[in-house]
Amino acid sequence: MRKVEKFPTEGPNALWQIYRTVSRWKAMRNFVFIQMTRYSPSLRFKNWVYRRVLGMKVGSHTAFALMVMPDVFFPEKIHVGDNSIIGYNTTILAHEYLTTEYRLGEVRIGSHVMIGANTTILPGVTIGDHAVVGAGSVVHRDVEAGSFVAGNPLQVIRPGSGGLWKREDGD
């Protein structure tokens, strides 16, 4: 189960009330910096912006591929460990605006994690160390350390062992 806080809203749907939950200035600033990082080939520049400007917790040697889209409104709720790879065009959300409420949740991606291209990670999810998420997946629940998951809905392809991946031939 995802760990999200729920906040009921009154009146029109929650997205129409976005600027009651986040300032216009923060949203605009974050959008501009995220767009710069999406197109930048420099991993150092991306990590600097994510850490220093957006307040994300990003470990050493973590790589965000081109077109990755971290949450615009709440990037400070995203935590990524050391030596992880976030694949091309992945979206990491820390918020959901629904018709009668909005939800916020921390996203925790462990160390040595591989996220395949075009993956969507929903708020309140934890992805354990050494996990692999297949391309095109929707991560709507926690992923156990060391496991391989993929798809929509998310399926466990190989359960986690909590340790490092080993190739089938024993290496």
N, C-alpha and C positions, 0 to 999 in steps of 0.2 A: 504494500500500500504506500502511495506517495505521502510525504509529510508536507502538507500545505496548511497555511492559515487561511480561513475563509472570512470574508468581510462582506456582509449583506449591503445592498444598495437600494435606494428608493428612486422612483421616477424612471426615466428611460434606462436602457441597458447600461451596464457598468462602463463600457468603453466610452460612452458619451460623457461620463463623469471622470475621465482619466486625470484631468488636471486638478482634481481634488486630492488625488493620491500621489502625484509626482508633478514637480514644477515644469512649466513650459521650457524654462531655461535649461534645466537638467536634460530634458528629453531632446532638445535641439542640439545642445553641446554633445551629448552622447551619440546622437545620430551622425553628426559630422565626423567625429573621431572614429566611429565604427566603420563608416564608409571608407575612410582613408585606409584603415587596416585591412579591410576586405580586399582591396586592390594592391596592397603593398606586398612585394616579394620578400621583404626583410623580416625575418623572424624576430630579430632583436628589437626592431622598431615596434612590431605588433605587441610583443610582450611588455615593452616599456609603456605603451599606451594603455594596455589592459591593466597593468599594475598601478601606474602613477596617475593616470587621468581618470580611468573608469572605476578603480578600486577593486578589481578582481584579484583573487588570490591565485597566482600562477607560479608553479614550481619551475625549477631550473631545467633547461633543455627541453621544455615543452614546445611543440610546434603546432601552430594553427595554420592550416592550408589556406589557399586563396578562397575568398567568398564566404568564409565562416561568419555567421551572424549571431553574436552574443546578444543577450537581452538588452534592449535599448533603455528600458525604464529602470531596471534593477540589476545592472551588471555586478554590483558589489555582492550579490547573493550567489555568485558563481565561484567555485573553488576547483582548481585543477592541480593535480600533483606533479611530481617530477617526471621528465622523460616520457610524456604522453603525446600522442598525435591525435589531433582533431581534424578529420578529413574534410575535403573540399565541399563547400556549400552546406555544411552542417549548421543547424539552428539550435541554440541553447536558450531555452526559455525559463525564466524565474517567475513569470506571472501568467495568469489567465484571466481575461475579462469575459464574463459570461452575462447572460441576460439579467440575472437578479443578484449577482455577487461577483467579486473578484477574489482571486486566490494568489497567494505568494508562497514561494518555497525555495529553500536553498537547493542548489544543484552541486553535488560533490562528485567529482571525477577523480579517481585515485591516480596513483603513480604507475607508469609503464602500461598505460591503457591505450588501446588502438580503437578509434572511432572511425568507421568507414564513411565514405562520401555520402552526401545527401541524407544524413541522419537527422532526426528531430528528437531532441531531449526535452522532456516536459518538466515543469517545476516540481520540486520536492523529491527528486530522484537521486540515489547514490549509486555510483558505478564503482565497484571495488577494484583494488590494485590488480594489475596483470589481466584485466578483462579485455575481451575483444567484442566489438559491436559491429556486425556486418553492415555493409552499405545499404542505404535506403530504409533503415529501421526506424521505428517510432518507439523510443524508450519511455514507456509509461509506468514502469515499476523498477524497483531496485534490481541491480545486476550484481550477482555474487562475485567475489574476488576469484580470478582465475578462470572464469567461465567464458564461453563463446555463445553469444546470442545474436539473433537476426530476425528480421521480418516485421510485418504489421498484420496481425498482432505479433508482439515480440515472443519468440520461441527460444527455448534453451536448446542449443545445438550440442554443446558439450558442457556438462556441469562443472562448476568450479572446484578446484582442489585447494584453493587458497595459496598455491605456489606458482612457480614459473611454468610457462608453456613448455611442453616437450614435443618434439616432432615425432611422428608415428614410427620412424625408423630407429627411435631410441636416442637420437642426438639431442 
